[in-house]
């Protein structure tokens, strides 16, 4: 099992994440806000921070997802995305572990499937954190 990507500085609600969202007006800003809210809503153990300039969500201190905004789309990325079940084939990327989903507008048809991926990534990371805790 690969080591978890941890951030000791992750907090329950990081003001820097809110400022990042405030700096993204318009339709793509709305898309980014929607998906940051979805990450925050996964559970009471979700913590966040800005990492590499974009909001990153953690289970406690173990990163599971991020949101980044570009000119024409928003990425919702998963730190262990290559290991996630993706029945709708949304995940893109060729890295060893990371994968992302591109969202182009608020009413993008990937919405329900992306919500399920977020839940899967959160549950996966929560399990990894719990297993790591039990391993001597």
GROMACS elastic network, one bead per residue, 0.5 to 0.9 nm:
[ bonds ]
;  ai    aj funct       b0    kb
    1     4     6  0.88677   500
    3     6     6  0.88067   500
    4    62     6  0.60656   500
    4    63     6  0.75387   500
    4   125     6  0.86591   500
    4   128     6  0.80790   500
    4   129     6  0.80917   500
    5    61     6  0.81798   500
    5    62     6  0.55529   500
    5    63     6  0.56818   500
    5    64     6  0.83583   500
    5    79     6  0.80413   500
    6     9     6  0.89811   500
    6    10     6  0.87329   500
    6    58     6  0.80640   500
    6    60     6  0.88002   500
    6    61     6  0.51995   500
    6    63     6  0.60318   500
    7    10     6  0.56114   500
    7    48     6  0.88508   500
    7    49     6  0.82874   500
    7    51     6  0.89947   500
    7    58     6  0.80072   500
    7    60     6  0.87264   500
    7    61     6  0.50193   500
    7    62     6  0.64465   500
    7    63     6  0.72394   500
    8    11     6  0.85385   500
    8    60     6  0.88039   500
    8    61     6  0.57683   500
    8    62     6  0.86630   500
    9    48     6  0.84259   500
    9    49     6  0.72111   500
    9    61     6  0.76948   500
   10    13     6  0.84798   500
   10    14     6  0.77412   500
   10    46     6  0.89519   500
   10    47     6  0.53236   500
   10    49     6  0.51825   500
   10    50     6  0.86148   500
   10    56     6  0.87317   500
   10    57     6  0.82391   500
   10    58     6  0.72983   500
   10    60     6  0.75436   500
   10    61     6  0.58899   500
   10    62     6  0.88224   500
   11    14     6  0.59251   500
   11    46     6  0.82777   500
   11    48     6  0.54133   500
   11    49     6  0.66922   500
   11    60     6  0.83230   500
   11    61     6  0.83490   500
   12    40     6  0.87438   500
   12    44     6  0.83799   500
   12    45     6  0.78177   500
   12    46     6  0.64954   500
   12    48     6  0.61950   500
   12    49     6  0.87805   500
   12    60     6  0.86784   500
   13    16     6  0.88013   500
   13    17     6  0.78633   500
   13    18     6  0.84637   500
   13    40     6  0.84630   500
   13    46     6  0.88307   500
   13    47     6  0.66802   500
   13    48     6  0.62857   500
   13    49     6  0.79665   500
   14    17     6  0.54373   500
   14    18     6  0.69171   500
   14    47     6  0.81856   500
   14    48     6  0.61133   500
   14    49     6  0.57528   500
   14    50     6  0.79994   500
   15    18     6  0.50705   500
   15    19     6  0.62597   500
   15    20     6  0.86188   500
   15    49     6  0.85997   500
   16    19     6  0.50140   500
   16    20     6  0.61198   500
   16    21     6  0.86567   500
   16    49     6  0.71770   500
   16    50     6  0.66323   500
   16    55     6  0.84537   500
   17    21     6  0.62905   500
   17    22     6  0.86463   500
   17    36     6  0.88331   500
   17    48     6  0.77625   500
   17    49     6  0.64595   500
   17    50     6  0.61114   500
   17    54     6  0.76157   500
   17    55     6  0.56398   500
   17    56     6  0.85347   500
   18    21     6  0.50911   500
   18    22     6  0.61693   500
   18    23     6  0.87214   500
   18    55     6  0.89371   500
   19    23     6  0.62811   500
   19    24     6  0.89637   500
   20    23     6  0.52554   500
   20    24     6  0.69117   500
   20    50     6  0.84173   500
   20    53     6  0.84310   500
   20    54     6  0.74674   500
   20    55     6  0.77255   500
   21    24     6  0.53470   500
   21    25     6  0.78535   500
   21    29     6  0.66379   500
   21    30     6  0.86411   500
   21    32     6  0.71465   500
   21    33     6  0.63861   500
   21    36     6  0.87493   500
   21    55     6  0.87519   500
   22    25     6  0.66610   500
   22    29     6  0.78892   500
   22    33     6  0.89979   500
   23    29     6  0.80137   500
   24    27     6  0.87673   500
   24    28     6  0.71841   500
   24    30     6  0.80162   500
   24    32     6  0.80716   500
   24    33     6  0.89006   500
   24    69     6  0.80309   500
   25    28     6  0.71454   500
   25    30     6  0.72294   500
   26    29     6  0.52455   500
   26    30     6  0.63631   500
   26    31     6  0.88734   500
   27    30     6  0.50701   500
   27    31     6  0.63946   500
   27    32     6  0.87954   500
   27   105     6  0.68787   500
   27   106     6  0.71023   500
   28    32     6  0.61739   500
   28    33     6  0.85293   500
   28    69     6  0.71372   500
   28    70     6  0.82107   500
   28    71     6  0.80941   500
   28    72     6  0.76887   500
   28    73     6  0.67219   500
   28    74     6  0.67660   500
   28   103     6  0.88654   500
   28   104     6  0.74296   500
   28   105     6  0.65991   500
   28   106     6  0.76007   500
   29    32     6  0.50526   500
   29    33     6  0.61149   500
   29    34     6  0.85929   500
   29    69     6  0.76588   500
   29    74     6  0.86285   500
   30    33     6  0.50484   500
   30    34     6  0.61643   500
   30    35     6  0.88103   500
   30   105     6  0.85334   500
   30   106     6  0.68686   500
   31    34     6  0.51732   500
   31    35     6  0.65195   500
   31    36     6  0.87636   500
   31    69     6  0.87512   500
   31    73     6  0.85994   500
   31    74     6  0.69481   500
   31   103     6  0.75662   500
   31   104     6  0.79298   500
   31   105     6  0.62970   500
   31   106     6  0.51271   500
   31   107     6  0.87572   500
   32    35     6  0.53679   500
   32    36     6  0.61457   500
   32    37     6  0.85181   500
   32    67     6  0.66520   500
   32    68     6  0.72975   500
   32    69     6  0.66858   500
   32    74     6  0.63336   500
   32    75     6  0.83627   500
   32    76     6  0.85333   500
   32   103     6  0.89807   500
   32   106     6  0.88918   500
   33    36     6  0.51851   500
   33    37     6  0.60412   500
   33    38     6  0.85664   500
   34    37     6  0.52198   500
   34    38     6  0.62963   500
   34    39     6  0.88914   500
   34   106     6  0.79910   500
   35    39     6  0.62625   500
   35    40     6  0.85754   500
   35    66     6  0.89798   500
   35    67     6  0.70579   500
   35    76     6  0.72757   500
   35   115     6  0.85719   500
   36    39     6  0.51340   500
   36    40     6  0.62103   500
   36    41     6  0.86419   500
   36    55     6  0.74291   500
   36    56     6  0.86385   500
   36    57     6  0.82538   500
   36    66     6  0.79307   500
   36    67     6  0.66031   500
   36    76     6  0.88136   500
   37    40     6  0.50227   500
   37    41     6  0.61118   500
   37    42     6  0.89335   500
   38    41     6  0.51533   500
   38    42     6  0.66948   500
   38   115     6  0.73223   500
   38   118     6  0.77444   500
   39    42     6  0.56031   500
   39    43     6  0.85586   500
   39    46     6  0.77947   500
   39    56     6  0.88908   500
   39    57     6  0.64498   500
   39    58     6  0.88514   500
   39    65     6  0.75666   500
   39    66     6  0.83030   500
   39   115     6  0.89813   500
   39   118     6  0.69385   500
   39   119     6  0.84209   500
   39   122     6  0.83181   500
   40    43     6  0.71217   500
   40    44     6  0.84084   500
   40    46     6  0.61753   500
   40    47     6  0.76953   500
   40    48     6  0.80817   500
   40    57     6  0.72770   500
   41    44     6  0.78003   500
   41    46     6  0.78697   500
   42    45     6  0.82678   500
   42    46     6  0.68217   500
   42   118     6  0.80650   500
   42   119     6  0.67294   500
   42   122     6  0.68396   500
   42   123     6  0.87782   500
   43    46     6  0.56877   500
   43    59     6  0.83914   500
   43   122     6  0.85234   500
   44    47     6  0.84011   500
   44    59     6  0.89415   500
   45    58     6  0.80879   500
   45    59     6  0.56577   500
   45    60     6  0.53411   500
   45   126     6  0.89004   500
   46    57     6  0.65541   500
   46    58     6  0.54698   500
   46    60     6  0.57730   500
   46    61     6  0.83001   500
   46   122     6  0.87744   500
   47    56     6  0.84298   500
   47    57     6  0.58507   500
   47    58     6  0.50463   500
   47    59     6  0.62481   500
   47    60     6  0.56246   500
   47    61     6  0.66930   500
   47    62     6  0.87143   500
   47    63     6  0.87273   500
   48    55     6  0.68641   500
   48    56     6  0.54918   500
   48    58     6  0.58424   500
   48    59     6  0.87210   500
   48    60     6  0.86897   500
   48    61     6  0.82402   500
   48    63     6  0.84431   500
   49    54     6  0.80797   500
   49    55     6  0.58114   500
   49    56     6  0.55007   500
   49    57     6  0.69411   500
   49    58     6  0.84446   500
   50    53     6  0.55569   500
   50    54     6  0.50347   500
   50    56     6  0.58379   500
   50    57     6  0.88709   500
   51    54     6  0.55321   500
   51    55     6  0.64159   500
   51    56     6  0.60977   500
   51    66     6  0.86617   500
   52    55     6  0.85033   500
   52    56     6  0.89397   500
   53    68     6  0.83186   500
   54    66     6  0.69222   500
   54    67     6  0.62436   500
   54    68     6  0.55118   500
   54    69     6  0.81988   500
   55    65     6  0.85837   500
   55    66     6  0.55295   500
   55    67     6  0.55962   500
   55    68     6  0.70941   500
   56    63     6  0.67792   500
   56    64     6  0.77087   500
   56    65     6  0.58488   500
   56    67     6  0.67020   500
   57    60     6  0.89682   500
   57    61     6  0.86487   500
   57    62     6  0.82217   500
   57    63     6  0.57258   500
   57    64     6  0.59949   500
   57    65     6  0.52754   500
   57    66     6  0.58899   500
   57    67     6  0.86399   500
   58    61     6  0.53633   500
   58    64     6  0.53539   500
   58    65     6  0.70336   500
   58    66     6  0.89082   500
   58   122     6  0.82351   500
   58   125     6  0.83267   500
   59    62     6  0.51929   500
   59    63     6  0.64077   500
   59    64     6  0.68890   500
   59   122     6  0.70265   500
   59   125     6  0.65536   500
   59   126     6  0.60178   500
   59   129     6  0.76815   500
   60    63     6  0.82437   500
   60   126     6  0.85271   500
   60   129     6  0.83825   500
   62   125     6  0.72576   500
   62   126     6  0.85439   500
   62   129     6  0.73224   500
   63    66     6  0.82181   500
   63    78     6  0.85023   500
   63    79     6  0.67160   500
   63    80     6  0.89927   500
   63   125     6  0.78242   500
   64    77     6  0.84229   500
   64    78     6  0.57254   500
   64    79     6  0.52889   500
   64    80     6  0.68777   500
   64    81     6  0.86648   500
   64   118     6  0.87276   500
   64   121     6  0.62034   500
   64   122     6  0.62980   500
   64   124     6  0.84850   500
   64   125     6  0.61726   500
   64   126     6  0.89831   500
   65    76     6  0.70160   500
   65    77     6  0.53524   500
   65    79     6  0.58130   500
   65    80     6  0.83947   500
   65    81     6  0.87406   500
   65   100     6  0.89769   500
   65   118     6  0.76819   500
   65   121     6  0.74270   500
   65   122     6  0.80713   500
   66    75     6  0.79281   500
   66    76     6  0.57331   500
   66    77     6  0.51025   500
   66    78     6  0.65290   500
   66    79     6  0.79996   500
   66   100     6  0.88999   500
   67    74     6  0.69828   500
   67    75     6  0.56143   500
   67    77     6  0.62600   500
   68    73     6  0.87455   500
   68    74     6  0.56648   500
   68    75     6  0.51655   500
   68    76     6  0.66735   500
   68    77     6  0.80254   500
   69    72     6  0.81974   500
   69    73     6  0.62929   500
   69    75     6  0.63150   500
   69    76     6  0.89218   500
   70    73     6  0.53519   500
   70    74     6  0.58333   500
   70    75     6  0.78330   500
   71    74     6  0.82212   500
   72   103     6  0.88669   500
   72   104     6  0.64008   500
   72   105     6  0.88477   500
   73   102     6  0.61525   500
   73   103     6  0.54825   500
   73   105     6  0.72931   500
   74   101     6  0.81432   500
   74   102     6  0.56934   500
   74   103     6  0.51311   500
   74   104     6  0.63279   500
   74   105     6  0.83332   500
   75   100     6  0.60548   500
   75   101     6  0.55006   500
   75   103     6  0.62276   500
   75   104     6  0.88139   500
   76    99     6  0.86780   500
   76   100     6  0.54517   500
   76   101     6  0.52635   500
   76   102     6  0.66310   500
   76   103     6  0.76267   500
   76   114     6  0.84855   500
   76   118     6  0.87735   500
   77    81     6  0.74680   500
   77    91     6  0.85559   500
   77    98     6  0.71366   500
   77    99     6  0.57202   500
   77   101     6  0.62454   500
   77   102     6  0.86474   500
   78    82     6  0.82863   500
   78    84     6  0.88279   500
   78    91     6  0.89693   500
   78    97     6  0.83604   500
   78    98     6  0.56572   500
   78    99     6  0.54695   500
   78   100     6  0.59523   500
   78   101     6  0.86419   500
   78   117     6  0.89548   500
   78   118     6  0.81811   500
   78   121     6  0.69928   500
   79    82     6  0.82540   500
   79    97     6  0.63234   500
   79    99     6  0.69128   500
   79   100     6  0.87246   500
   79   121     6  0.85444   500
   80    83     6  0.56565   500
   80    84     6  0.68730   500
   80    96     6  0.87999   500
   80    97     6  0.50070   500
   80    98     6  0.53578   500
   80    99     6  0.72843   500
   80   121     6  0.74804   500
   80   124     6  0.87163   500
   80   125     6  0.83470   500
   81    84     6  0.51662   500
   81    85     6  0.83904   500
   81    86     6  0.88077   500
   81    91     6  0.74139   500
   81    97     6  0.59406   500
   81   100     6  0.71947   500
   81   121     6  0.74312   500
   82    85     6  0.83812   500
   82    91     6  0.82396   500
   82    93     6  0.85066   500
   82    94     6  0.82892   500
   82    95     6  0.77863   500
   82    96     6  0.69632   500
   82    98     6  0.58746   500
   82    99     6  0.59744   500
   83    97     6  0.70014   500
   83    98     6  0.86809   500
   84   117     6  0.78377   500
   84   120     6  0.71819   500
   84   121     6  0.68456   500
   84   124     6  0.80352   500
   85    89     6  0.89922   500
   85   117     6  0.79180   500
   85   120     6  0.78174   500
   86    89     6  0.53545   500
   86    90     6  0.66488   500
   86    91     6  0.68637   500
   86   113     6  0.87358   500
   86   117     6  0.70936   500
   87    90     6  0.80802   500
   87   113     6  0.86180   500
   88    91     6  0.85279   500
   88   110     6  0.88435   500
   88   113     6  0.68657   500
   89    92     6  0.82946   500
   90   100     6  0.80115   500
   90   101     6  0.58790   500
   90   102     6  0.82278   500
   90   110     6  0.75891   500
   90   113     6  0.79042   500
   90   114     6  0.77157   500
   90   117     6  0.89106   500
   91    99     6  0.57284   500
   91   100     6  0.53106   500
   91   101     6  0.51716   500
   91   102     6  0.83484   500
   92    98     6  0.89382   500
   92    99     6  0.54767   500
   92   100     6  0.52973   500
   92   101     6  0.60647   500
   92   102     6  0.80294   500
   93    98     6  0.71491   500
   93    99     6  0.50533   500
   93   100     6  0.65294   500
   93   101     6  0.88386   500
   94    97     6  0.81940   500
   94    98     6  0.77241   500
   94    99     6  0.72430   500
   95    98     6  0.55620   500
   95    99     6  0.70353   500
   96    99     6  0.88262   500
  101   110     6  0.86835   500
  101   114     6  0.77092   500
  102   110     6  0.89123   500
  103   106     6  0.78117   500
  103   108     6  0.63814   500
  103   109     6  0.88424   500
  103   110     6  0.73757   500
  103   111     6  0.84848   500
  104   107     6  0.85426   500
  104   108     6  0.64053   500
  105   108     6  0.51662   500
  105   109     6  0.89691   500
  106   109     6  0.89096   500
  106   111     6  0.84296   500
  107   110     6  0.83828   500
  107   111     6  0.73339   500
  108   111     6  0.60932   500
  109   112     6  0.75476   500
  109   113     6  0.83387   500
  110   113     6  0.54166   500
  110   114     6  0.57491   500
  110   115     6  0.84817   500
  111   114     6  0.51577   500
  111   115     6  0.61629   500
  111   116     6  0.87180   500
  112   115     6  0.50943   500
  112   116     6  0.63678   500
  112   117     6  0.87716   500
  113   116     6  0.50911   500
  113   117     6  0.63009   500
  113   118     6  0.87237   500
  114   118     6  0.61247   500
  114   119     6  0.85667   500
  115   118     6  0.51197   500
  115   119     6  0.62991   500
  115   120     6  0.86394   500
  116   119     6  0.50966   500
  116   120     6  0.61242   500
  116   121     6  0.86268   500
  117   121     6  0.60495   500
  117   122     6  0.84864   500
  118   121     6  0.51157   500
  118   122     6  0.61148   500
  118   123     6  0.85444   500
  119   122     6  0.50992   500
  119   123     6  0.60461   500
  119   124     6  0.84085   500
  120   123     6  0.51558   500
  120   124     6  0.59388   500
  120   125     6  0.85477   500
  121   124     6  0.50438   500
  121   125     6  0.61277   500
  121   126     6  0.84809   500
  122   125     6  0.52389   500
  122   126     6  0.60312   500
  122   127     6  0.85761   500
  123   126     6  0.50322   500
  123   127     6  0.61591   500
  123   128     6  0.86278   500
  124   127     6  0.52184   500
  124   128     6  0.63004   500
  124   129     6  0.87765   500
  125   129     6  0.61282   500
  125   130     6  0.85472   500
  126   129     6  0.51698   500
  126   130     6  0.62340   500
  126   131     6  0.86382   500
  127   130     6  0.50893   500
  127   131     6  0.60510   500
  127   132     6  0.84646   500
  128   131     6  0.51140   500
  128   132     6  0.60211   500
  128   133     6  0.85452   500
  129   132     6  0.51546   500
  129   133     6  0.62550   500
  129   134     6  0.88925   500
  130   133     6  0.51030   500
  130   134     6  0.65231   500
  130   135     6  0.89077   500
  131   134     6  0.51640   500
  131   135     6  0.63095   500
  132   135     6  0.51582   500
  132   136     6  0.81837   500
  133   136     6  0.77090   500
